[in-house]
Amino acid sequence: MNREQVRRSLATPLTSPAYAPAVARFTDREYLNIVYRTDAEALQAVVPEPLELDEPLVRFEVMKMGDVSSFGPYVEAGQAIPVRLGDERGEYLHAMYLDNFPATAAGREASAYPKVMGSPALRVDHAALVGTLDYGLERVATATMGYKHHPLDLAEAEAQITVPTYMLRIVPGRVCELVRSQITDITVKAAHTGPARLQLFEHVLAPLADLPVREVVSASHVLTDLTLNGIETVHDYLA
C-alpha cells in the first residue's frame, strides 16, 4: 500500500475500517431527557474553560437509534451540561456510553464525542418510559418518566435537541482543542413531557454520580429524524 493510499484511508484497520465512510442519517431517533440540578462545585471541577456556567444543571439523556445508516440500531446514554461560550448558550458533552463499537469509534475519531462502551437501554414498562445505563454488570443510572403524559410543543422540543454542543478533541502532544457542533437538519415527529425521576449509582469507571441529583427540573420524550453536522474548532489550548 503506497503513501497516497494510506493518506486516503478513513480509519484502521486499513483493510477493514472500524466504521464506514458515510454520513450517518438517523431515522426515528428517540430521546429521553431529564434535566436535574446538581452541586455547583462538582460542575466547576469538570467543565473546561473558556466555557462558563450559569446554573448548576445537567441533562441526563438516553437515545435509542432504531435505524442509522452505516451503523445499524444502537442505544446511547450520557450527560450534557448547559454552558455558555461568550454570548452563545449550549451544552458541554461530558460523557457518552454506547452499545455499538463502530458508532463509538467514529464519534471519537471522526468527531470529538466523549464516547465509550456501555450498556444503555430505553423501553416502555407499563405506564413509564424507562432509561437505564449499565457498565459491565453494574447499574449506574435508572431514569423513569410518565409515558406521554402531556404534549410538548414541537418547536420547544427542537430547540432542546439543536442547541450548540461543545466537546474536547485531544490527541496527546499534538491536538488539544475545544470544538463545536450543532444539529440543523432535523424533523421532530413527536414530543411529550411528564413527571420524572433519576437515580445515579457510584462506579469508578462510569462516574455519573459525581454530578449528584439534587432536584429533577424537567423531562422530555422526543422522536426525531436527523443528521449530525461536522465540528469546528472554537478554542485551541496549545496556541
FENKAUR-V457486 format. One record per run of one state. SS is the DSSP state (a for helix, b for strand, c for the rest). FROM is the first residue (numbers start at 0). LEN is the number of residues. If there is no record, write none. Layout:
SS,FROM,LEN ; SS,FROM,LEN
//
This chain:
c,0,2 ; a,2,5 ; c,7,17 ; b,24,13 ; c,37,2 ; a,39,5 ; c,44,7 ; b,51,1 ; c,52,4 ; b,56,12 ; c,68,5 ; b,73,12 ; c,85,2 ; b,87,11 ; c,98,2 ; a,100,9 ; c,109,5 ; b,114,3 ; c,117,1 ; b,118,7 ; c,125,2 ; b,127,8 ; c,135,2 ; b,137,9 ; c,146,3 ; b,149,2 ; c,151,2 ; a,153,8 ; c,161,2 ; b,163,8 ; c,171,3 ; b,174,7 ; c,181,3 ; b,184,9 ; c,193,2 ; b,195,5 ; c,200,7 ; a,207,3 ; c,210,4 ; b,214,13 ; c,227,4 ; b,231,5 ; c,236,3
//
